[in-house]
Amino acid sequence: MSFLPMMEAWPRPRVEALYAGITPEEVDAALYRERRSLRDLAVLLSPVARTRLEDMAREAHQLTRRHFGRTVSLYAPLYISNLCAADCLYCGFAAHSGSREKRTTLTPEQIRRECAALQAMGYQSVLLLTGDAPRAVPLNHIADAVGIAREFFPSVAVEIYALDTAGYRTLCNRGLEGVTLYMETYDRETYARVHQGGDKTNYDFRLDAIERAGEAGARRLSIGALLGLFDWRIDVLWLAMHARWLQKQCWRSALSISFPRLRHTPPRFIIPCPVSDTDLVQIMLGLRLFLPEVGFNLSTRETPAFRDRLIPLGITAMSAGSSTRPGGYATHRAGFTGHSRPGAPVLEQFEIDDRRSPAEVVAAIRRAGYDPVWKDFDRAFDNN
């Protein structure tokens, strides 16, 4: 099946109509329902609900505790290439970003060194990333990277260009567990405007890629909208629809949502719909109340203090000690400290705001009253 018919059935005017005429009484009702409708989600994301964030936070905290306990999983992104044939206006990897920094693809031996460095930090879960360059960084290279990473980590996921079902199955056969893929924005016109070149311009192919990953056997699926590209109240409702649809279609896979927020962009791109800290809090709370059993991932795009405050609001997984450039842990940079090795600087996808070491993030999680988890215990149940 395809999510496209549902998107076509919910055009922007119909989604905007969900926000019409919301009253404080509806906020009260939406807060305490056991299962919430799309209208309820719109109510919780509306300006009318802004004064009830503390009440929403208490409910979100209780729901997260009920479904996930007091644990926060840790993972690390590992970029294996920054080559990119797409021209996404908001991205540092974009083909026409104007960057003069070095572009590179890690060799198998370099990937092995990066994995060893992350393993030494304590990680047992890694996310492999590339630019959108299927001809320069072909599927077989990514499959080899997955195979290498599985020698070091029980849990390996990818965030790469969209594949067909056979491509995802190839990766799963090499030990892949999870796939992360952001639609960036569900608004077709905005999507076309900010994606100006490369295979990524194909909206329909990207929209259904995450379902193909589930069909191929990926045990974990993660989606998200790039917050700041479009009106967040509209995009988040589409994202929530997509999440519920995936829960039904890919019921064998665990689903999570990420919250990438545009903060630092190339000079040629001005963020059209900036998302404030309070906006992001309301997004997370509304989605937690709407999707109580879905995992929430938080990257190092956010500042340390803000990340720490978000932990009790529904976060179930965090990255730490991250690098967004290939070879950022052992090959071209000395771990998370930010000190570059000699030679031309290696292009990174976006600027990191939380540069704390894994140990410092672990300490922050514990201070918040949660247990940091390195190991993927689910592996014990599926004999992998």
Stockholm file with secondary structure:
# STOCKHOLM 1.0

chainA/1-384         MSFLPMMEAWPRPRVEALYAGITPEEVDAALYRERRSLRDLAVLLSPVARTRLEDMAREAHQLTRRHFGRTVSLYAPLYISNLCAADCLYCGFAAHSGSREKRTTLTPEQIRRECAALQAMGYQSVLLLTGDAPRAVPLNHIADAVGIAREFFPSVAVEIYALDTAGYRTLCNRGLEGVTLYMETYDRETYARVHQGGDKTNYDFRLDAIERAGEAGARRLSIGALLGLFDWRIDVLWLAMHARWLQKQCWRSALSISFPRLRHTPPRFIIPCPVSDTDLVQIMLGLRLFLPEVGFNLSTRETPAFRDRLIPLGITAMSAGSSTRPGGYATHRAGFTGHSRPGAPVLEQFEIDDRRSPAEVVAAIRRAGYDPVWKDFDRAFDNN
#=GR chainA/1-384 SS CCSHHHHHHSCHHHHHHHTTTCCHHHHHHHHTCSSCCHHHHHHHHSGGGGGGHHHHHHHHHHHHHHHHTTEEEEEEEEECBCCCCCCBTTCTTCTTSCCCSBCCBCCHHHHHHHHHHHHHHTCCEEEEECCSCTTTSCHHHHHHHHHHHHTTCSEEEEECSCCCHHHHHHHHHTTCCEEECCCBCSCHHHHHHHBCSSGGGCHHHHHTHHHHHHHHTCSEEEECBCBTSSCHHHHHHHHHHHHHHHHHHTTTSEEEEECCBCCSCCTTCCCSSCCCHHHHHHHHHHHHHHCTTSEEEECTTSCHHHHHHHGGGTCCEEECSCCCSTTTTTTSBCGGGCCBCSSSCBCCSSCCSCCCCHHHHHHHHHHTTCEEECSCTTHHHHTC
#=GC SS_cons         CCSHHHHHHSCHHHHHHHTTTCCHHHHHHHHTCSSCCHHHHHHHHSGGGGGGHHHHHHHHHHHHHHHHTTEEEEEEEEECBCCCCCCBTTCTTCTTSCCCSBCCBCCHHHHHHHHHHHHHHTCCEEEEECCSCTTTSCHHHHHHHHHHHHTTCSEEEEECSCCCHHHHHHHHHTTCCEEECCCBCSCHHHHHHHBCSSGGGCHHHHHTHHHHHHHHTCSEEEECBCBTSSCHHHHHHHHHHHHHHHHHHTTTSEEEEECCBCCSCCTTCCCSSCCCHHHHHHHHHHHHHHCTTSEEEECTTSCHHHHHHHGGGTCCEEECSCCCSTTTTTTSBCGGGCCBCSSSCBCCSSCCSCCCCHHHHHHHHHHTTCEEECSCTTHHHHTC
//
